[in-house]
């Protein structure tokens, strides 16, 4: 804690700015580009049945592909550094029929609502 005070006294708020990650990534730029391509293919292409990437799945994918071990928290920190963000998936079934849904909304729902 004393280092923070000293940095504040010497350089003000600029002294407290992040200097980036404390340890280098265990994946090279080339390897992360491959992870990026694998993520773009989707979880189904890698053996997971639903269409969601979780941190645990990404951790497993990296371990299988490059024999590099990350913790879930390590993957959490790795992803934003490389342009990925945390998102909540829109839950939709693969067999979804948007046309049938529109017909239901326009024809059936008004009758049910009345």
Residue pairs with C-beta under 8 A, 6 or more apart in sequence:
4 16
7 15
7 16
8 15
8 16
21 77
21 81
25 32
25 78
25 81
26 68
26 70
27 35
27 62
27 66
27 68
27 78
31 65
31 66
31 68
32 78
32 82
34 65
35 58
35 61
35 62
35 65
36 82
38 45
38 46
38 61
38 65
39 53
39 58
39 61
39 84
42 51
43 49
43 50
43 51
43 52
43 53
43 57
44 51
46 57
46 61
48 57
51 89
51 94
52 89
55 72
55 75
55 76
55 79
56 72
58 75
58 79
59 70
59 71
59 72
59 74
59 75
62 68
62 70
62 75
63 69
63 70
70 78
79 85
79 86
80 86
